[in-house]
Amino acid sequence: MQILSKIHAKNIVQWAKTKPDVFVLSADLTSSCEADLFRDAYPDRFLSMGIAEQNMLSFAGGMARQGAVPMIHTFAVFIYRRAYDQIAMSVAYPNLPVKMFGFLPGVLTPGGATHQAVEDVSVMRSLPNMTVLECGDATDVESVLDVVYETPGPVYVRQLRGEVPRLFAANEPMKLSQPRKLSEGKDFVLLTSGICTEEGIRAAAALKERKIFVTHYHISTLKPFEQPQIIREIAKSKYGAVTLENHSIIGGLGTIVAEKMAESACGKPLYRLGLRDTFVHGASRRYLMREYGIDAMALIALIENITKNKWNITERDLAQTYTPAVHSSAKAEAL
């Protein structure tokens, strides 16, 4: 597996060369959110706004009214929790092209409840005019800038940083409202997003060896979500659909799929794996994914329960995954 380091930091410098309307705004987390190379390359297009996210979002709205494309860089939790009213009134209501990059979504941070964005999809997708994206690998991170820039109005991105694996071909970029179909099977339809897609790939491979065949989709566009072909596949499946997400099951991918299944009168069960109406402890990513049931083993356990099988699969039976150290050299700090 190829592991890339500080992809966004390097990519945005090259990408922004021909885009003088692009500005980067940071809330005192410049290197932690991979905006430091942009700052050094384009100091006239970089603004350090201090620990004042509400002001930063209002300011960005004003910039966008004047023709700029401001790109917010901070931890995801500080975007939507601290500045929601400003996002709603200064950005979403006037439908301005403010692009928000939220780093460390869900259990990606060991910082505990104060730093973990576990309900951000639910909150942000409820805003009119808002597009919501989530990166799942290095290819997504490399190509999300084009999607964001070409999408009218405000965009919120659940972004990855540091050391990131490449799961998808480098020449197959993210595209708005186009899920990636990773495998095909008649038993289940699995929909995953973000870091949970790698877990879904690992589980689907192990299940295939046990003759359970999964149609697996990686979902990078959470809003808008109009995927009638996926709902038709769910309707034809033997057991129904499973969603797996690094987010609360309330309002996230599981809810999105449930809404579309209900609207289409899809008569199949939906099983949702995610954070179950809870705040999260501070610990390592791998520990939290296991503890809160959003990893490959949790998915396999669910499939065992549904199909009434017991395969005694262990973590050692699965394809290896790469989890960077909390204090990786690609990160500015543990958080």
ABEGO torsion letter per residue (X at the ends): XBBBBGAAAAAAAAAAAABAABBBBBBGAAAAAGAAAAAAABAAABBBAEBBAAAAAAAAAAAAAAGBBBBBBBBAAAAAAAAAAAAAAAAAAAGBBBBBBBBGBEAABAAEAAABBAAAAAAAAABBGBBBBBBABAAAAAAAAAAAAABBEBBBBBBBBEBBBBABBAABBBBBGBBBBABBBAABBBBBBEAAAAAAAAAAAAAAAAGBBBBBBBBABAOBBBBAAAAAAAAABAAEBBBBBBBBABGBAAAAAAAAAAAAGBABBBBBBBBBGBBBBBBBAAAAAAAAGABAAAAAAAAAAAAGBBAGBBAAABBBBBBBBAABAABABAX
